Amino acid sequence: MAKRVALTGNEAGATALKQVNPDVAAVYPITPQTELMHAFAQFVADGEVDTELVLVESEHSAMSATIGASAAGARAITATSSCGLALMWEVIYVAASMRLPIVMPVVNRALSGPINIHCDHSDTMGARDAGCVHLFSENSQEAYDNVIQAFRIAENKDVLTPVIVTWDGFIISHTMETLEVLDDAQVKAFVGEFKPEYSLLNLEKPITLGALALPGYYYEAKRQQVQALENALQVIPQVAADYAKLSGRQYGLFEEYRLRDAEIAILVLGSTAGTSKVAIDELREQGVKAGLLKLRCFRPFPGQQIREAVKHLKALAVMDRSISFGLGGPVFNEVRSALHGVSLPLAPYVYGLGGREIRVSHIKGVFADLPRVAAEGLADRPVKYLGLREDETLPEQALVAE
């Protein structure tokens, strides 16, 4: 029987990990992830799990130890944020290339410099091409649900790759919300017993992992990783459907909010979706046909599915919570590529860097821009930097006036 509790996002993630009861957890503290593994370490100390907790000297070591445990056949986890994820860079690629089903919560935080401990998505976006699945969470409930589902996704024989589950630092990680938690037995039955495809400890069938691959083999290994992520596009909805039967909460590759009859819409990730829903509800009351596509699965990128979901719109704004020194942010570039050949005007926005607040008025201002974008058609547009102190001029009231 599920029960309603009040937990922070980090406590929700730790509770999900406790209920899964992984074999090994290699951990190292970094703000704002620290409380997540503090809570899990308390479960270990209290005997609520029989996980082997390995305290390491760095995030690089945390992922390295997790790789060793997973390669030996253990269900293994770690967690990090920001510069800790960057320090793992080398070994995250190793974990993915060795096709190890590691689950790693990442509490999103800006990368230095300047030094900043607050939320943006620059950390996980930097690891977007390591070969991992990336699931984003809107709130504590989704953080909890995504962590549980991540094990089924990662361990599926057609995927077998690490899964990164993200939630926004401080905005979700340290904010207490009411959510529904399943029984321990339900979660254990859902994830099932871990049966590794391969193990370094299997003396009957010895294998080599992490070997040198020269030009005759490296290319094929990368192509197999591509196929694994393409397979995940089918596995993620299948796992979500099974989870919906258990929890009553339905997930997919993305969520459509008032999108089917919308004329203009925005695409966002993470906690900003909640703010966007408030803005959309208010605009709907004023007769504006506004909608939202909340992207849950960033890797693999569900380009074809997004094309179908937004092709009826007159204009779409894509909002990135990370900087990119190119032609738009990481999410915008993915969306633009996916919509190649679709006559849908796009508008790129960057917002919320280093924890800068994103308000309902900002979201309304973006929607106020979109009728002009629709009228201009497929013209190239410069990135707009939403919420800068010197540029608080988005015409929130213009939309209603029109």
C-alpha positions in Angstrom: 0.0 0.0 0.0 1.5 3.3 -1.0 1.7 6.1 1.5 1.9 9.9 1.3 5.0 11.5 2.9 6.8 14.8 2.9 10.3 14.6 1.6 12.9 16.8 0.0 14.0 15.7 -3.5 17.3 14.3 -2.1 15.4 12.3 0.6 13.0 11.1 -2.1 15.9 9.8 -4.2 17.5 8.2 -1.2 14.3 6.5 -0.3 14.0 5.0 -3.8 17.6 3.8 -3.6 16.9 2.3 -0.2 13.9 0.4 -1.5 15.9 -1.0 -4.4 18.7 -2.0 -2.0 21.6 -2.0 -4.4 24.7 -4.2 -3.8 27.3 -1.5 -3.8 27.2 2.3 -3.5 30.5 4.3 -4.0 30.0 7.9 -2.7 31.7 11.2 -2.4 30.1 14.4 -1.2 29.4 17.5 -3.3 26.8 20.3 -2.9 23.9 19.9 -3.5 24.1 16.1 -3.9 25.6 15.6 -0.4 22.3 15.2 1.5 21.2 12.5 -1.0 23.9 10.1 -0.1 24.0 11.2 3.6 20.4 10.0 3.8 21.3 6.7 2.0 24.3 6.3 4.3 22.0 6.6 7.3 19.9 3.7 5.9 23.1 1.7 5.6 24.1 2.5 9.2 20.6 1.7 10.5 20.6 -1.7 8.8 17.7 -0.9 6.5 19.8 -2.0 3.5 22.7 -4.4 3.2 24.5 -2.3 0.6 28.3 -2.2 0.7 29.0 1.5 1.1 32.4 2.5 -0.3 33.7 5.9 0.8 36.2 7.1 -1.8 38.5 10.0 -2.2 37.0 11.7 -5.2 34.2 11.6 -7.7 36.6 10.0 -10.3 37.2 7.3 -7.7 33.5 6.9 -7.0 32.7 6.1 -10.7 35.8 3.9 -10.9 34.7 1.9 -7.9 31.2 1.7 -9.3 32.5 0.4 -12.6 34.5 -2.3 -10.8 31.5 -3.4 -8.8 29.2 -3.4 -11.8 31.7 -5.3 -13.9 31.9 -7.9 -11.1 28.1 -8.5 -11.3 26.9 -6.2 -8.6 23.9 -3.8 -8.8 25.9 -0.6 -8.3 25.1 3.1 -7.9 26.8 6.4 -7.3 25.7 10.1 -7.3 27.2 13.5 -7.9 26.7 17.1 -9.0 28.5 19.7 -11.1 32.3 19.6 -10.9 32.0 16.1 -9.4 30.4 15.0 -12.7 33.1 16.8 -14.7 35.8 15.0 -12.7 34.1 11.7 -13.7 34.2 12.6 -17.4 36.8 10.0 -18.3 35.3 7.1 -16.4 31.6 7.9 -17.4 32.6 7.2 -21.0 34.3 4.0 -19.8 31.2 2.9 -17.9 29.0 3.4 -20.9 31.4 1.8 -23.4 31.6 -1.3 -21.1 27.8 -1.4 -21.2 27.4 -1.4 -17.4 23.9 -0.8 -16.0 24.9 1.8 -13.4 22.3 4.1 -12.0 23.5 7.6 -11.0 21.4 10.4 -9.7 22.9 13.8 -10.6 21.6 16.9 -8.7 22.0 19.6 -11.3 24.4 22.4 -10.4 26.3 25.0 -12.5 29.8 24.3 -13.5 32.6 26.7 -12.6 33.7 29.3 -13.2 32.8 31.6 -11.6 32.2 29.2 -8.6 28.5 28.7 -8.2 26.6 26.0 -6.2 23.1 26.7 -7.6 21.1 25.0 -10.4 21.6 24.9 -14.1 22.0 22.0 -16.5 25.6 22.6 -17.6 26.8 19.6 -15.7 24.7 16.9 -17.3 24.6 18.6 -20.7 28.4 18.3 -20.7 28.0 14.5 -20.4 25.3 14.3 -23.0 27.3 12.3 -25.4 29.0 9.8 -23.0 26.5 7.1 -24.0 24.2 7.3 -20.9 20.4 7.5 -20.7 19.4 10.9 -19.2 16.1 11.3 -17.4 15.0 14.7 -16.1 12.6 15.2 -13.1 10.1 18.0 -12.6 9.7 17.5 -8.8 10.4 15.2 -5.9 7.7 12.7 -7.0 9.3 12.3 -10.4 12.8 12.1 -8.9 11.6 9.2 -6.8 9.7 7.5 -9.6 12.6 8.0 -12.1 15.2 6.5 -9.8 13.1 3.3 -9.5 12.4 3.0 -13.2 16.1 3.7 -14.0 17.1 0.2 -12.8 14.7 -1.5 -15.1 15.9 0.6 -18.0 19.6 0.2 -17.4 19.4 -3.5 -16.8 17.3 -4.3 -19.8 19.3 -6.7 -22.0 18.6 -4.5 -25.0 20.0 -1.4 -23.3 22.7 -2.2 -20.7 24.0 1.3 -20.3 24.2 3.7 -17.4 21.2 5.8 -16.5 21.6 9.4 -15.2 18.6 10.6 -13.2 18.6 14.4 -12.7 16.8 16.9 -10.5 17.4 20.6 -10.1 19.8 21.5 -7.3 18.2 23.3 -4.3 15.0 23.9 -6.3 14.1 20.2 -5.9 16.9 18.7 -3.9 16.4 20.8 -0.8 12.6 21.6 -1.1 10.2 19.5 0.8 7.1 18.3 -1.0 4.3 15.8 -0.5 4.7 12.7 -2.6 3.5 9.1 -2.7 5.9 6.4 -1.8 5.4 2.7 -2.7 5.9 -0.2 -0.3 9.4 -1.6 -0.1 8.1 -5.0 -1.3 6.4 -3.4 -4.3 9.6 -1.7 -5.4 11.7 -4.8 -5.0 9.3 -6.8 -7.0 9.2 -4.1 -9.7 13.0 -3.9 -10.2 13.4 -7.6 -9.7 16.5 -9.5 -8.8 19.6 -8.3 -10.7 20.9 -11.0 -13.0 24.0 -9.6 -14.8 24.6 -10.6 -18.4 28.3 -10.8 -17.7 30.6 -10.9 -14.7 34.3 -10.7 -14.2 33.9 -13.2 -11.4 32.3 -15.9 -13.6 35.2 -18.4 -13.7 33.2 -20.6 -16.1 33.1 -18.0 -18.7 36.0 -15.5 -18.4 35.7 -12.2 -20.2 37.7 -9.1 -20.7 36.3 -5.6 -20.1 37.9 -2.3 -20.9 40.4 -3.7 -23.3 42.4 -1.8 -25.9 40.4 -1.4 -29.1 42.4 -0.2 -32.1 40.8 0.9 -35.4 39.7 -2.6 -36.3 37.2 -2.7 -33.4 36.6 0.7 -31.8 34.1 1.9 -34.4 31.9 -1.1 -34.1 31.8 -0.7 -30.3 30.5 2.8 -30.6 27.9 1.8 -33.2 26.6 -0.8 -30.7 26.2 1.9 -28.1 24.2 3.9 -30.6 21.9 0.9 -31.0 21.6 0.4 -27.3 20.3 4.0 -26.9 17.9 3.6 -29.9 16.6 0.5 -28.1 16.0 2.6 -25.0 13.4 4.6 -26.9 11.2 1.5 -26.8 12.3 0.3 -23.4 11.6 3.5 -21.5 7.9 3.7 -22.4 7.5 -0.1 -21.7 9.0 0.4 -18.2 6.8 3.4 -17.7 3.7 1.5 -18.6 4.6 -1.2 -16.1 5.2 1.4 -13.5 1.9 3.1 -14.2 0.1 -0.2 -13.4 1.9 -0.2 -10.0 1.8 3.4 -9.1 -1.0 5.0 -11.1 1.5 7.6 -12.4 2.1 7.7 -16.1 5.4 8.6 -17.7 6.8 8.6 -21.2 9.6 10.1 -23.2 8.0 13.5 -22.6 4.8 15.0 -21.1 2.3 17.1 -23.1 0.5 19.7 -21.1 -2.4 21.4 -22.9 -0.4 20.8 -26.1 -2.9 19.0 -28.3 -5.0 22.1 -29.1 -2.2 24.7 -28.5 -1.2 27.2 -31.2 2.1 28.3 -29.4 4.2 26.3 -27.0 7.4 26.0 -25.1 9.7 23.1 -24.5 11.5 22.8 -21.2 13.2 20.3 -18.8 13.2 19.9 -15.1 11.5 22.0 -12.4 10.7 24.9 -14.8 7.9 22.8 -16.2 5.9 23.4 -13.0 6.3 27.2 -13.4 5.4 26.9 -17.0 2.2 25.1 -16.2 1.1 27.9 -13.9 1.8 30.4 -16.7 -0.1 28.3 -19.3 -3.2 27.9 -17.0 -3.3 31.7 -16.5 -2.9 32.4 -20.2 -5.6 29.8 -21.1 -8.0 31.7 -18.9 -7.3 34.8 -21.0 -8.0 32.9 -24.2 -4.4 32.2 -25.3 -3.9 28.7 -26.7 -0.6 28.0 -24.9 0.9 24.6 -24.4 4.0 22.8 -23.0 6.2 19.9 -24.0 8.1 18.8 -20.9 11.1 16.7 -22.0 11.7 13.9 -19.6 14.1 11.8 -21.7 16.9 13.9 -23.2 19.1 10.9 -24.0 18.2 9.1 -26.2 16.7 12.1 -27.8 13.1 11.3 -29.0 13.3 13.4 -32.1 10.6 11.7 -34.2 8.2 11.6 -31.3 8.7 15.3 -30.7 8.1 16.1 -34.4 4.7 14.4 -34.2 3.8 16.2 -31.0 4.6 19.8 -32.1 4.0 19.8 -35.9 0.6 21.5 -35.6 2.0 24.5 -33.7 2.4 28.0 -35.2 5.6 28.6 -33.1 7.7 26.8 -30.5 10.2 28.3 -27.9 13.0 26.0 -26.7 14.4 26.9 -23.3 17.9 25.9 -22.3 19.1 26.1 -18.7 22.7 25.8 -19.9 25.0 27.9 -22.0 26.5 26.8 -25.3 29.0 28.8 -27.2 27.5 28.0 -30.6 24.2 28.5 -32.4 21.8 28.1 -29.5 21.8 25.8 -26.4 22.1 22.0 -26.3 18.4 21.3 -26.2 17.6 23.9 -28.9 20.2 22.3 -31.3 18.7 18.9 -30.7 15.1 20.1 -31.4 16.2 22.1 -34.5 17.8 19.0 -35.9 14.8 16.8 -35.1 12.5 19.3 -36.8 14.5 19.7 -40.0 12.1 19.8 -42.8 9.1 20.8 -40.6 7.8 24.3 -41.2 7.7 25.3 -37.6 9.3 28.6 -36.5 11.6 28.1 -33.5 12.8 30.6 -30.9 15.9 29.8 -28.7 16.1 31.0 -25.1 18.7 30.6 -22.4 17.6 31.1 -18.8 18.3 30.4 -15.2 22.0 30.0 -15.3 23.7 29.7 -11.9 20.3 29.4 -10.2 18.9 32.7 -11.6 15.2 32.7 -10.8 12.7 31.9 -13.5 9.3 33.4 -12.8 5.8 33.0 -14.2 6.2 36.5 -15.7 9.3 35.3 -17.6 7.3 32.4 -19.1 4.5 34.7 -20.0 7.0 37.0 -21.7 8.2 34.1 -23.8 4.6 33.3 -24.9 4.2 37.0 -25.7 7.1 36.7 -28.1 5.7 33.7 -30.0 3.0 35.4 -32.1 5.7 37.6 -33.6 7.9 34.5 -34.2 5.0 32.8 -35.9 4.5 35.8 -38.1 8.1 36.0 -39.1 8.2 32.3 -40.1 11.4 30.3 -40.5 13.8 33.2 -40.1 17.0 32.6 -38.1 16.8 34.2 -34.6 19.5 35.1 -32.1 19.4 33.5 -28.7 17.4 35.5 -26.1 18.9 35.5 -22.6 15.9 35.4 -20.3 16.0 37.2 -17.0 19.3 39.1 -17.3 19.3 42.2 -15.1 19.8 44.5 -18.1 17.2 42.8 -20.2 13.9 42.5 -18.3 11.9 43.7 -21.3 10.0 40.7 -22.6 6.5 41.9 -23.4 4.4 39.9 -20.9 1.3 42.2 -21.4 1.6 42.2 -25.2 0.0 38.8 -25.6 -3.2 39.7 -23.9 -3.4 43.0 -25.8 -3.2 41.1 -29.1 
